[in-house]
Amino acid sequence: MTSIGEQSDPRLRSYLALRKAIGVLGISLPVILPLGVFLVGSDDAWQPTISDYVDTVMGDVFVGILFAIGVFLYFYVGYDREPDQPPYLPSDRLASNLGGLFALGVALFPTTSAVGFVQGVHTVSAVLLFVTLAYFALWQFTKTGDEEPTPEKLMRNRIYRICGITILVCIALIGIHGWLLRDTGLNDLNPVFWLEAIAMWAFGIAWFVKGEGVPAVNDEA
């Protein structure tokens, strides 16, 4: 099966490649960080959250990947606002701009800071970043325009919706953990790290599919 991107001009192919790259970064982030710490022989390979790796030997990698994601999101060109789009949903341009700023906020305001304000900005930025990523998967990526969606497009939309819902569920479970289960023995399993990892994997899969990285669900040219 040949994708539309493979038949298009080099600019579109580059755009699809960027989407795939962002997907790979999202998928690999929760793997690269603990693996990198482990390989240098440190005993803190497993951190309570992904953000806690900022104070490990992988801190620069954590910040660098978030900067890459943030810059791409900020300059990402989405669809124009449609006439039937609910007024409470942001335009694609606004959502991408905000998503980029939220990603930079996560990188620039470390959760390990001793300053409460910095921690607060980090937490708010992280939550809003995940919400924005869920928005992309649930709303932006599932748009079909006026044409009849192909079977491949319908399959991609199922993947996008699963990814978006997964991100939102992970956010909710992280909130429940912080509210009710913070001081329990469950912390020994690093539940917040794993929920964040699952959310990042869902985000990465959605963008990788959007970049035509899975030939089985690409439209035929």
Number of C-alpha atoms within 10 A of each C-alpha: 10 12 17 14 21 14 12 11 9 11 10 14 17 13 15 21 17 17 25 23 19 25 25 18 23 25 22 16 20 22 14 15 23 20 14 16 20 15 9 11 9 13 8 12 18 18 16 16 17 22 23 17 26 18 14 18 17 20 16 14 17 23 20 14 18 23 20 16 22 26 18 18 24 20 12 19 14 16 12 9 14 10 7 6 11 10 9 6 12 15 18 19 18 15 22 26 20 20 29 24 21 26 26 24 22 27 24 15 19 22 25 15 13 9 11 11 12 17 17 15 17 25 18 13 22 23 18 19 24 23 16 22 27 25 24 24 27 21 16 17 21 18 14 13 9 6 6 9 14 14 12 15 18 15 14 23 24 15 21 28 21 16 27 25 17 20 27 18 14 20 21 14 15 20 15 12 17 12 10 9 13 15 10 9 9 12 14 8 11 14 17 23 20 17 21 22 22 18 27 26 24 27 27 25 24 31 29 24 23 23 22 22 21 14 13 15 21 23 18 15 11
